[in-house]
Amino acid sequence: MAGSTDMASLEESFRKFAIYGDTKATGQEMNGKNWAKLCKDCKVTDGKSITSTDVDIVFSKVKGKTARVINYEEFKKALEELAPKRFKDKSKEEAYEAICQLVAGKEPINVGVTKAKTVGAVERLTDTSKYTGSHKERFDESGKGKGKSGRENIVDTSGYVSAYKNAGTYDAKVKK
């Protein structure tokens, strides 16, 4: 049906959205949450002619009766269902082509992802140059942590008493 739209890029978009947020996903099947995200991120839902409710209804219509996911073929059927509603002024084929162009080549957008800020109190508390006492021993001159050697006293297992001045001189004295 879709001639000029690259079907490989449409399938690639399907796979990227199918695995979004799920570490165990294979990219062969898409759940309803990711279908809704695809429609929202690719601007298929416009809030007027297609709403999130329409997206959910179409998902339920194309999936199997007991299934919770859709495959790539069902995904294309779902786009066919939404196309005439989204592009009312175009024919069915032109509308499907246009909706495929909206989706093809897109990938999930991470909107609202929290980024760590270092301002005010956080910056002051994480400035290692202001640390004193035993805490300052945990960092080198550049402010990078020393790891385990900065947290623990490493035991000298050489057999000598710690801080003994003549450590290692016993053999020299005995050989006389």
Phi, psi and chi 1 to 4 in degrees:
 res  aa     phi    psi   chi1   chi2   chi3   chi4
   1 MET       -  -53.4 -135.3  178.7 -166.9      -
   2 ALA   -83.2  112.0      -      -      -      -
   3 GLY   -87.8  -57.8      -      -      -      -
   4 SER   -80.5  -24.8   63.3      -      -      -
   5 THR   -71.4  131.2  -57.4      -      -      -
   6 ASP   -71.7  112.2 -174.3   17.0      -      -
   7 MET   -65.6  -27.7  -76.1  -51.2 -143.0      -
   8 ALA   -65.5  -39.9      -      -      -      -
   9 SER   -72.3  -29.5   64.5      -      -      -
  10 LEU   -67.0  -43.6 -176.2   67.7      -      -
  11 GLU   -67.4  -36.3 -168.4  167.3   -4.9      -
  12 GLU   -63.3  -41.6 -175.3   62.4   30.0      -
  13 SER   -62.5  -42.9  -68.4      -      -      -
  14 PHE   -56.8  -46.6  170.2   79.0      -      -
  15 ARG   -65.7  -41.1  -65.8 -162.1 -169.0  -62.0
  16 LYS   -64.0  -42.6  -76.1  179.9 -178.2  175.7
  17 PHE   -72.5  -31.4  -83.2   95.7      -      -
  18 ALA   -65.6  -35.5      -      -      -      -
  19 ILE   -91.9   -5.6   61.3  170.2      -      -
  20 TYR   -61.4  124.6  179.8   77.3      -      -
  21 GLY    77.2    2.7      -      -      -      -
  22 ASP  -129.9  112.4 -172.5    3.9      -      -
  23 THR   -70.8  -23.0   54.2      -      -      -
  24 LYS   -94.9   -1.6  -66.9 -178.3 -116.3   77.7
  25 ALA   -71.3  143.9      -      -      -      -
  26 THR   -96.5  -17.7   60.2      -      -      -
  27 GLY    93.2    2.3      -      -      -      -
  28 GLN   -89.9  -25.5  -57.2  -64.1  -40.4      -
  29 GLU  -133.0  146.9  -62.5  173.6  -37.6      -
  30 MET  -120.1  136.8 -178.6 -176.7  -70.0      -
  31 ASN   -89.6  173.9   60.4   22.0      -      -
  32 GLY   -64.9  -36.3      -      -      -      -
  33 LYS   -64.1  -44.5  177.0  179.7   69.2   83.4
  34 ASN   -71.2  -31.5  -71.5    4.2      -      -
  35 TRP   -63.0  -43.6  162.9 -111.6      -      -
  36 ALA   -64.9  -38.9      -      -      -      -
  37 LYS   -65.5  -42.1  179.6  164.3 -179.8   56.1
  38 LEU   -58.9  -47.1  176.7  136.9      -      -
  39 CYS   -63.3  -37.5  -69.1      -      -      -
  40 LYS   -72.9  -48.0 -175.6  173.6  168.0 -117.9
  41 ASP   -67.3  -33.4  -71.8   -1.2      -      -
  42 CYS   -91.0    8.3  -63.8      -      -      -
  43 LYS    61.7   32.6  -50.7  -97.8 -170.4  -72.0
  44 VAL   -74.3  -42.8  173.0      -      -      -
  45 THR   -79.9  130.7   53.1      -      -      -
  46 ASP  -118.0   -1.5   56.3    0.9      -      -
  47 GLY    85.1  -15.6      -      -      -      -
  48 LYS  -110.0  -72.2  -65.0  178.5 -171.2   84.9
  49 SER   -79.3  -32.6   57.8      -      -      -
  50 ILE  -126.6  122.6  -66.3 -176.5      -      -
  51 THR  -111.5  175.7   62.4      -      -      -
  52 SER   -64.6  -29.3   59.1      -      -      -
  53 THR   -65.3  -43.1  -52.0      -      -      -
  54 ASP   -60.0  -41.3  -64.6  -38.0      -      -
  55 VAL   -61.2  -44.7  167.8      -      -      -
  56 ASP   -65.7  -39.6  -68.5  -22.0      -      -
  57 ILE   -64.4  -44.3  -69.4  168.1      -      -
  58 VAL   -64.3  -39.7  166.9      -      -      -
  59 PHE   -59.5  -47.0 -178.0   81.6      -      -
  60 SER   -63.4  -34.1  -64.3      -      -      -
  61 LYS   -70.3  -40.6 -163.1 -174.9  -77.8 -174.6
  62 VAL   -86.2  -23.7  -63.3      -      -      -
  63 LYS   -77.0  163.0   72.8  175.0  178.5   60.0
  64 GLY   -65.9  163.0      -      -      -      -
  65 LYS   -58.7  -44.2 -147.9  169.7 -166.6   87.0
  66 THR  -100.7   -4.2   57.7      -      -      -
  67 ALA   -74.0  156.1      -      -      -      -
  68 ARG  -115.3   -4.0  -62.2  179.9  131.9 -169.5
  69 VAL  -133.4  163.8  -68.2      -      -      -
  70 ILE  -121.0  148.9   58.7  171.8      -      -
  71 ASN   -94.4 -174.7   60.3   26.3      -      -
  72 TYR   -64.5  -39.1 -178.5   63.0      -      -
  73 GLU   -64.5  -43.9  -67.1  -54.8  -44.7      -
  74 GLU   -66.2  -33.2  -68.2  167.7  -32.3      -
  75 PHE   -60.4  -45.3  166.0   74.1      -      -
  76 LYS   -64.0  -37.8  -70.5 -163.7  -67.3 -169.6
  77 LYS   -63.4  -39.1  -79.6 -175.5 -156.0  153.2
  78 ALA   -64.5  -40.7      -      -      -      -
  79 LEU   -64.1  -39.0  -73.0  179.4      -      -
  80 GLU   -61.4  -37.3  -90.9 -178.4   60.9      -
  81 GLU   -65.7  -41.3  -71.2  -88.9  -24.1      -
  82 LEU   -79.3  -27.5  -72.1  176.3      -      -
  83 ALA   -54.3  -51.1      -      -      -      -
  84 PRO   -64.0  -29.9  -15.7   24.5      -      -
  85 LYS   -72.7  -37.2  -78.5 -176.1   95.4  169.9
  86 ARG   -75.0  -42.7  176.8   70.8  163.4   85.3
  87 PHE  -116.3   81.7  -59.6  100.9      -      -
  88 LYS   -68.1  -31.1  -72.2 -176.4  171.1   88.3
  89 ASP   -80.1   -6.8   54.5  -26.3      -      -
  90 LYS  -106.5  163.3  -64.2 -177.4  179.3  179.2
  91 SER   -72.4  169.2   70.3      -      -      -
  92 LYS   -58.7  -44.0 -160.0  167.7 -175.1  173.2
  93 GLU   -67.2  -44.2  -73.0   77.0   23.6      -
  94 GLU   -64.6  -38.1  -71.4  173.5  -28.7      -
  95 ALA   -65.1  -42.5      -      -      -      -
  96 TYR   -63.2  -41.5  179.4   68.4      -      -
  97 GLU   -60.4  -44.1 -177.5   69.5   32.8      -
  98 ALA   -66.8  -40.3      -      -      -      -
  99 ILE   -70.4  -33.6 -152.7  164.3      -      -
 100 CYS   -65.3  -37.1  -74.1      -      -      -
 101 GLN   -67.2  -31.9  -73.7  174.3  -10.8      -
 102 LEU   -64.2  -39.1  -75.2  176.6      -      -
 103 VAL   -87.1  -38.1  176.3      -      -      -
 104 ALA   -58.1  132.9      -      -      -      -
 105 GLY    80.1    0.1      -      -      -      -
 106 LYS   -90.4  160.1  -60.5  -80.5 -170.5  -17.8
 107 GLU  -139.8  164.6   51.8 -172.8   68.7      -
 108 PRO   -58.6  140.7  -20.9   29.8      -      -
 109 ILE  -101.4  134.3  -55.5  167.6      -      -
 110 ASN   -96.0   85.4  -69.9  -31.1      -      -
 111 VAL   -93.9  137.4  178.5      -      -      -
 112 GLY    78.1   17.4      -      -      -      -
 113 VAL   -74.8  128.5  175.3      -      -      -
 114 THR   -72.2  131.8  -52.1      -      -      -
 115 LYS  -111.0  144.6  -67.9  179.9  178.1   67.1
 116 ALA   -73.0  134.5      -      -      -      -
 117 LYS  -111.4  143.1  -74.2 -173.2  175.9 -179.5
 118 THR  -119.6   83.3   54.1      -      -      -
 119 VAL  -132.8  152.4  -70.4      -      -      -
 120 GLY    59.9 -123.7      -      -      -      -
 121 ALA   -63.5  -37.1      -      -      -      -
 122 VAL   -62.8  -43.8  176.0      -      -      -
 123 GLU   -63.6  -42.4 -169.2  172.7  -63.5      -
 124 ARG   -65.2  -40.8 -160.4  172.6   61.9 -111.2
 125 LEU   -74.1  -24.3  -69.1  170.2      -      -
 126 THR   -98.9    4.9   55.4      -      -      -
 127 ASP   -81.6  106.1 -175.4    4.1      -      -
 128 THR   -70.0  -17.2   57.8      -      -      -
 129 SER   -70.3  -17.9   65.7      -      -      -
 130 LYS   -93.5   -1.8  -66.1 -175.4  171.0  110.4
 131 TYR   -73.0  146.7  -72.8    2.4      -      -
 132 THR  -129.3  171.7   58.5      -      -      -
 133 GLY    62.7 -142.3      -      -      -      -
 134 SER   -69.1  -22.9   62.6      -      -      -
 135 HIS   -67.8  -32.2  -60.5  -69.8      -      -
 136 LYS   -71.3  -19.3  109.8  177.1  132.0 -176.7
 137 GLU   -72.8  -14.5  -59.3  -59.8  -38.3      -
 138 ARG   -78.9   -7.1  -62.6 -177.6   -6.2 -147.3
 139 PHE  -126.2  148.6  -58.2   92.5      -      -
 140 ASP   -84.4 -173.9   58.9   13.6      -      -
 141 GLU   -62.3  -32.4  -61.1   76.9   43.9      -
 142 SER   -79.1   -8.9   68.4      -      -      -
 143 GLY    95.9    1.6      -      -      -      -
 144 LYS   -83.4  140.2 -174.2  162.8  171.8   33.5
 145 GLY   -67.1  146.4      -      -      -      -
 146 LYS   -87.5   -8.4  -68.8 -179.2 -177.7  174.9
 147 GLY    79.6 -141.6      -      -      -      -
 148 LYS   -64.0  -35.8 -169.9  173.7 -178.3  178.3
 149 SER   -66.9  -21.8   62.9      -      -      -
 150 GLY   -85.1  -16.5      -      -      -      -
 151 ARG   -99.5  -26.0  -72.5 -168.2  -54.8  -89.5
 152 GLU  -122.7  151.9  -66.1 -179.1   -3.5      -
 153 ASN   -82.3  120.5  -68.6  -26.1      -      -
 154 ILE   -85.2  124.2  -65.8  163.7      -      -
 155 VAL   -76.4  134.3  179.9      -      -      -
 156 ASP   -85.2  112.5  177.6   21.4      -      -
 157 THR  -103.3   31.0   57.5      -      -      -
 158 SER   -77.9  -13.3   66.9      -      -      -
 159 GLY   102.0  -15.9      -      -      -      -
 160 TYR   -90.5  157.4  -79.5   93.8      -      -
 161 VAL   -67.0  140.3  177.1      -      -      -
 162 SER   -62.7  142.4   61.6      -      -      -
 163 ALA    64.8   23.4      -      -      -      -
 164 TYR   -76.0  127.3  178.9   59.3      -      -
 165 LYS   -66.4  -37.2  -73.3 -176.9 -122.5  165.9
 166 ASN   -99.7   32.8  -61.4  -38.6      -      -
 167 ALA   -61.9  131.6      -      -      -      -
 168 GLY    87.2    8.8      -      -      -      -
 169 THR  -104.4   -2.1   59.6      -      -      -
 170 TYR   -61.1  -47.6  176.8   76.2      -      -
 171 ASP   -59.9  -36.0  -69.2  -26.3      -      -
 172 ALA   -66.6  -36.5      -      -      -      -
 173 LYS   -76.4  -34.8  -70.5  178.9 -177.5  176.0
 174 VAL   -75.4  -30.0  172.3      -      -      -
 175 LYS   -72.3   -2.8  -72.8 -175.1 -179.6  176.1
 176 LYS   -63.7      -  -73.3 -176.6 -174.0  175.7
